């Protein structure tokens, strides 16, 4: 058989392999559109290009023959194809693993209520484990590539052997990268933080958006991203508002005059909470928590919501509503400061209005500060 015929057969086989992958891709996409196979979408999205590359290289390596090129060129091309094939197979395996876990992560992301905390813990562990598995796969693929070269086969075998891997680990042990990796594994499997946890770190409030082997991405309330090394969470105290659940209790503080009708304010708070879509219908209370030295009474309104963003919006709405309600219905309860002037002369028959200038351009009448 001539060399030209061999090349034609090679091209046909490679094209046939690519067409087969394309037909499989179209079949999976149609099943995904019809909703028959939930895994089809992630497989098509992640495995299309590695599938094309792997199929083409397998077909090429199967049909490629020594008589198609000279002996020297044949071995050079064969070695190149072998290395590329190992890389593409590793790429395909990693992407397939990510596709499978994407389905699981998507389902876990839809879990709400009491199962949300457990779902977020599993999501965090799956995310980190697949990153570790991908790193291990890359190391194995690199060792297999080295093992394919006769001249460096010993180096490839050493990299694949446990002693070689332990040597690499021991060499990096003193570096901060390894300490971050160990800290990341510790955080994930000790359930200290999870994806979507609400945390306060160094005074910054945000959610855990991404957790990798070496760093944590914190999405702040104003859409900024705070990137911290994983070791920061094992060496520095931080607040985790969703450690045992996503439900959060918020509070609103009001400082008003002694004449405030507390029972009416309490009833108005409950009336407003009952119709508010963000209240989870569980916890609420209005308490007098302090009488301040300046003569104001401190009220604290507690309320609960399903998560931290909801409780923040709920607090703002309730604060605005109570301020408006007190101003419009009980203006006498607005904050005011009383000042007594013991040196003022008063007539024997009663009191008279004293006008004493203040630093705010106000006046004091009968011992009460008036605007």
NORBEL-V528526 format. One record per residue. N is the residue number from 1. PHI is phi in whole degrees, -180 to 180 (999 if undefined). PSI is psi in radians with two decimals (* if undefined). Layout:
n=N phi=PHI psi=PSI
n=N phi=PHI psi=PSI
//
This chain:
n=1 phi=999 psi=2.28
n=2 phi=-71 psi=2.84
n=3 phi=-65 psi=-0.62
n=4 phi=-64 psi=-0.70
n=5 phi=-64 psi=-0.69
n=6 phi=-60 psi=-0.73
n=7 phi=-67 psi=-0.66
n=8 phi=-63 psi=-0.78
n=9 phi=-61 psi=-0.71
n=10 phi=-61 psi=-0.83
n=11 phi=-63 psi=-0.74
n=12 phi=-62 psi=-0.78
n=13 phi=-64 psi=-0.74
n=14 phi=-63 psi=-0.78
n=15 phi=-63 psi=-0.67
n=16 phi=-63 psi=-0.70
n=17 phi=-64 psi=-0.74
n=18 phi=-65 psi=-0.74
n=19 phi=-63 psi=-0.67
n=20 phi=-62 psi=-0.74
n=21 phi=-65 psi=-0.68
n=22 phi=-64 psi=-0.72
n=23 phi=-64 psi=-0.72
n=24 phi=-64 psi=-0.68
n=25 phi=-63 psi=-0.75
n=26 phi=-65 psi=-0.66
n=27 phi=-64 psi=-0.79
n=28 phi=-66 psi=-0.68
n=29 phi=-65 psi=-0.67
n=30 phi=-65 psi=-0.67
n=31 phi=-67 psi=-0.60
n=32 phi=-68 psi=-0.73
n=33 phi=-63 psi=-0.67
n=34 phi=-78 psi=-0.15
n=35 phi=76 psi=0.33
n=36 phi=-85 psi=-0.42
n=37 phi=-141 psi=1.79
n=38 phi=-67 psi=-0.44
n=39 phi=-80 psi=-0.24
n=40 phi=-63 psi=-0.75
n=41 phi=-60 psi=-0.95
n=42 phi=-61 psi=-0.62
n=43 phi=-64 psi=-0.80
n=44 phi=-63 psi=-0.72
n=45 phi=-68 psi=-0.71
n=46 phi=-97 psi=-0.52
n=47 phi=-105 psi=0.04
n=48 phi=-64 psi=-0.99
n=49 phi=-69 psi=-0.79
n=50 phi=-62 psi=-0.54
n=51 phi=-66 psi=-0.77
n=52 phi=-59 psi=-0.84
n=53 phi=-65 psi=-0.77
n=54 phi=-66 psi=-0.76
n=55 phi=-62 psi=-0.75
n=56 phi=-64 psi=-0.74
n=57 phi=-70 psi=-0.67
n=58 phi=-64 psi=-0.77
n=59 phi=-63 psi=-0.76
n=60 phi=-62 psi=-0.80
n=61 phi=-67 psi=-0.47
n=62 phi=-75 psi=-0.70
n=63 phi=-92 psi=-0.42
n=64 phi=-60 psi=2.25
n=65 phi=-124 psi=2.72
n=66 phi=-63 psi=-0.53
n=67 phi=-79 psi=-0.02
n=68 phi=-78 psi=-0.46
n=69 phi=-139 psi=3.06
n=70 phi=-67 psi=2.89
n=71 phi=-61 psi=-0.78
n=72 phi=-65 psi=-0.81
n=73 phi=-66 psi=-0.62
n=74 phi=-61 psi=-0.84
n=75 phi=-69 psi=-0.58
n=76 phi=-66 psi=-0.79
n=77 phi=-66 psi=-0.72
n=78 phi=-62 psi=-0.71
n=79 phi=-65 psi=-0.72
n=80 phi=-63 psi=-0.79
n=81 phi=-63 psi=-0.67
n=82 phi=-63 psi=-0.78
n=83 phi=-64 psi=-0.80
n=84 phi=-64 psi=-0.64
n=85 phi=-66 psi=-0.73
n=86 phi=-61 psi=-0.76
n=87 phi=-65 psi=-0.73
n=88 phi=-70 psi=-0.66
n=89 phi=-64 psi=-0.75
n=90 phi=-63 psi=-0.73
n=91 phi=-60 psi=-0.78
n=92 phi=-66 psi=-0.73
n=93 phi=-64 psi=-0.76
n=94 phi=-63 psi=-0.79
n=95 phi=-67 psi=-0.63
n=96 phi=-65 psi=-0.72
n=97 phi=-63 psi=-0.71
n=98 phi=-65 psi=-0.65
n=99 phi=-63 psi=-0.76
n=100 phi=-64 psi=-0.80
n=101 phi=-71 psi=-0.45
n=102 phi=-60 psi=-0.69
n=103 phi=-64 psi=-0.77
n=104 phi=-65 psi=-0.77
n=105 phi=-65 psi=-0.66
n=106 phi=-64 psi=-0.72
n=107 phi=-68 psi=-0.68
n=108 phi=-67 psi=-0.56
n=109 phi=-67 psi=-0.33
n=110 phi=-92 psi=-0.04
n=111 phi=-76 psi=2.27
n=112 phi=-127 psi=3.07
n=113 phi=75 psi=-2.47
n=114 phi=-67 psi=-0.48
n=115 phi=-85 psi=0.02
n=116 phi=-66 psi=-0.72
n=117 phi=-64 psi=-0.78
n=118 phi=-65 psi=-0.67
n=119 phi=-64 psi=-0.70
n=120 phi=-68 psi=-0.61
n=121 phi=-65 psi=-0.77
n=122 phi=-66 psi=-0.70
n=123 phi=-59 psi=-0.77
n=124 phi=-63 psi=-0.77
n=125 phi=-67 psi=-0.73
n=126 phi=-63 psi=-0.75
n=127 phi=-60 psi=-0.79
n=128 phi=-72 psi=-0.69
n=129 phi=-64 psi=-0.69
n=130 phi=-71 psi=-0.48
n=131 phi=-67 psi=-0.74
n=132 phi=-64 psi=-0.76
n=133 phi=-62 psi=-0.69
n=134 phi=-64 psi=-0.70
n=135 phi=-65 psi=-0.72
n=136 phi=-64 psi=-0.71
n=137 phi=-63 psi=-0.68
n=138 phi=-65 psi=-0.72
n=139 phi=-64 psi=-0.76
n=140 phi=-63 psi=-0.74
n=141 phi=-64 psi=-0.71
n=142 phi=-63 psi=-0.71
n=143 phi=-64 psi=-0.70
n=144 phi=-65 psi=-0.65
n=145 phi=-62 psi=-0.80
n=146 phi=-64 psi=-0.65
n=147 phi=-66 psi=-0.39
n=148 phi=-76 psi=-0.28
n=149 phi=-93 psi=2.09
n=150 phi=-58 psi=-0.63
n=151 phi=-69 psi=-0.51
n=152 phi=-117 psi=0.41
n=153 phi=-61 psi=-0.63
n=154 phi=-64 psi=-0.67
n=155 phi=-66 psi=-0.71
n=156 phi=-64 psi=-0.74
n=157 phi=-64 psi=-0.65
n=158 phi=-67 psi=-0.64
n=159 phi=-69 psi=-0.62
n=160 phi=-76 psi=-0.50
n=161 phi=-70 psi=2.66
n=162 phi=-64 psi=-0.61
n=163 phi=-63 psi=-0.67
n=164 phi=-67 psi=-0.73
n=165 phi=-65 psi=-0.73
n=166 phi=-63 psi=-0.61
n=167 phi=-65 psi=-0.71
n=168 phi=-64 psi=-0.79
n=169 phi=-61 psi=-0.76
n=170 phi=-64 psi=-0.58
n=171 phi=-71 psi=-0.48
n=172 phi=-98 psi=-0.08
n=173 phi=-57 psi=-0.56
n=174 phi=-82 psi=-0.10
n=175 phi=-88 psi=2.71
n=176 phi=-69 psi=-0.43
n=177 phi=-61 psi=-0.82
n=178 phi=-65 psi=-0.66
n=179 phi=-65 psi=-0.61
n=180 phi=-68 psi=-0.68
n=181 phi=-63 psi=-0.80
n=182 phi=-64 psi=-0.70
n=183 phi=-64 psi=-0.66
n=184 phi=-63 psi=-0.78
n=185 phi=-63 psi=-0.67
n=186 phi=-64 psi=-0.76
n=187 phi=-64 psi=-0.78
n=188 phi=-68 psi=-0.84
n=189 phi=-86 psi=-0.16
n=190 phi=-92 psi=-0.07
n=191 phi=63 psi=0.55
n=192 phi=-73 psi=-0.76
n=193 phi=-137 psi=2.71
n=194 phi=-137 psi=2.89
n=195 phi=-60 psi=2.43
n=196 phi=72 psi=0.13
n=197 phi=-66 psi=2.51
n=198 phi=-95 psi=2.08
n=199 phi=-131 psi=2.77
n=200 phi=-121 psi=2.01
n=201 phi=-122 psi=2.09
n=202 phi=52 psi=0.70
n=203 phi=82 psi=0.00
n=204 phi=-102 psi=2.22
n=205 phi=-96 psi=2.31
n=206 phi=-172 psi=-3.05
n=207 phi=-114 psi=2.58
n=208 phi=-73 psi=1.89
n=209 phi=-92 psi=-0.64
n=210 phi=-148 psi=2.41
n=211 phi=-130 psi=1.95
n=212 phi=-111 psi=-3.03
n=213 phi=-71 psi=-0.38
n=214 phi=-125 psi=-0.36
n=215 phi=-147 psi=2.84
n=216 phi=-123 psi=2.32
n=217 phi=-102 psi=2.11
n=218 phi=-107 psi=2.04
n=219 phi=-87 psi=1.97
n=220 phi=-80 psi=2.94
n=221 phi=-63 psi=-0.45
n=222 phi=-100 psi=0.41
n=223 phi=72 psi=0.16
n=224 phi=-75 psi=2.81
n=225 phi=-119 psi=2.14
n=226 phi=-104 psi=2.04
n=227 phi=-105 psi=2.09
n=228 phi=-125 psi=2.54
n=229 phi=-65 psi=2.59
n=230 phi=-60 psi=-0.62
n=231 phi=-62 psi=-0.35
n=232 phi=-62 psi=-0.59
n=233 phi=-80 psi=-0.22
n=234 phi=-100 psi=-0.19
n=235 phi=-116 psi=-0.27
n=236 phi=-124 psi=2.30
n=237 phi=-63 psi=2.54
n=238 phi=-149 psi=2.80
n=239 phi=-95 psi=2.35
n=240 phi=-121 psi=1.85
n=241 phi=-78 psi=-0.28
n=242 phi=-120 psi=0.62
n=243 phi=-63 psi=-0.74
n=244 phi=-113 psi=0.10
n=245 phi=167 psi=2.84
n=246 phi=-86 psi=-0.25
n=247 phi=-70 psi=2.40
n=248 phi=-133 psi=2.50
n=249 phi=-105 psi=2.24
n=250 phi=-114 psi=2.91
n=251 phi=-139 psi=2.63
n=252 phi=-124 psi=2.23
n=253 phi=-104 psi=2.33
n=254 phi=-127 psi=2.40
n=255 phi=-121 psi=1.95
n=256 phi=-132 psi=3.10
n=257 phi=-77 psi=2.84
n=258 phi=-63 psi=-0.39
n=259 phi=-80 psi=0.10
n=260 phi=-65 psi=2.33
n=261 phi=-82 psi=1.68
n=262 phi=-64 psi=-0.74
n=263 phi=-63 psi=-0.66
n=264 phi=-69 psi=-0.69
n=265 phi=-64 psi=-0.70
n=266 phi=-63 psi=-0.76
n=267 phi=-65 psi=-0.67
n=268 phi=-68 psi=-0.64
n=269 phi=-61 psi=-0.80
n=270 phi=-66 psi=-0.69
n=271 phi=-61 psi=-0.72
n=272 phi=-71 psi=-0.70
n=273 phi=-65 psi=-0.66
n=274 phi=-60 psi=-0.53
n=275 phi=-101 psi=0.02
n=276 phi=-85 psi=2.25
n=277 phi=-70 psi=-0.32
n=278 phi=-89 psi=-0.27
n=279 phi=-75 psi=2.36
n=280 phi=-89 psi=0.22
n=281 phi=64 psi=0.51
n=282 phi=-119 psi=-1.38
n=283 phi=-102 psi=2.42
n=284 phi=-165 psi=2.65
n=285 phi=-171 psi=2.65
n=286 phi=-125 psi=2.17
n=287 phi=-133 psi=2.62
n=288 phi=-89 psi=1.91
n=289 phi=-99 psi=-0.28
n=290 phi=-167 psi=2.66
n=291 phi=-116 psi=1.97
n=292 phi=-83 psi=2.74
n=293 phi=-61 psi=-0.43
n=294 phi=-82 psi=0.07
n=295 phi=93 psi=0.17
n=296 phi=-100 psi=2.68
n=297 phi=-101 psi=2.32
n=298 phi=-100 psi=2.15
n=299 phi=-109 psi=2.43
n=300 phi=-123 psi=2.12
n=301 phi=-105 psi=2.11
n=302 phi=-102 psi=2.55
n=303 phi=-156 psi=2.66
n=304 phi=-117 psi=2.70
n=305 phi=-146 psi=2.98
n=306 phi=-68 psi=-0.56
n=307 phi=-154 psi=3.09
n=308 phi=-65 psi=-0.80
n=309 phi=-60 psi=-0.67
n=310 phi=-66 psi=-0.72
n=311 phi=-69 psi=-0.54
n=312 phi=-65 psi=-0.84
n=313 phi=-64 psi=-0.66
n=314 phi=-63 psi=-0.76
n=315 phi=-60 psi=-0.79
n=316 phi=-63 psi=-0.75
n=317 phi=-65 psi=-0.78
n=318 phi=-67 psi=-0.69
n=319 phi=-61 psi=-0.79
n=320 phi=-63 psi=-0.72
n=321 phi=-66 psi=-0.77
n=322 phi=-68 psi=-0.68
n=323 phi=-62 psi=-0.78
n=324 phi=-64 psi=-0.73
n=325 phi=-64 psi=-0.79
n=326 phi=-67 psi=-0.71
n=327 phi=-65 psi=-0.70
n=328 phi=-85 psi=-0.56
n=329 phi=-107 psi=-0.44
n=330 phi=-138 psi=1.14
n=331 phi=-64 psi=-0.42
n=332 phi=-67 psi=-0.27
n=333 phi=-93 psi=0.05
n=334 phi=-65 psi=2.62
n=335 phi=-57 psi=2.31
n=336 phi=-148 psi=2.65
n=337 phi=-114 psi=2.31
n=338 phi=-102 psi=2.35
n=339 phi=-129 psi=2.29
n=340 phi=-109 psi=2.30
n=341 phi=-108 psi=1.70
n=342 phi=-68 psi=-0.32
n=343 phi=-90 psi=-0.06
n=344 phi=-70 psi=2.42
n=345 phi=-81 psi=2.27
n=346 phi=-121 psi=2.47
n=347 phi=-68 psi=2.68
n=348 phi=-63 psi=-0.53
n=349 phi=-83 psi=-0.09
n=350 phi=162 psi=-2.88
n=351 phi=-100 psi=2.73
n=352 phi=-130 psi=2.75
n=353 phi=-71 psi=2.24
n=354 phi=-107 psi=2.29
n=355 phi=-110 psi=1.84
n=356 phi=-116 psi=2.09
n=357 phi=-62 psi=2.55
n=358 phi=-121 psi=2.99
n=359 phi=-70 psi=-0.29
n=360 phi=-98 psi=0.17
n=361 phi=73 psi=0.41
n=362 phi=-104 psi=-3.10
n=363 phi=-135 psi=2.76
n=364 phi=-111 psi=2.09
n=365 phi=-118 psi=2.18
n=366 phi=53 psi=0.68
n=367 phi=79 psi=0.08
n=368 phi=-120 psi=2.39
n=369 phi=-77 psi=2.15
n=370 phi=-122 psi=2.53
n=371 phi=-79 psi=*
//
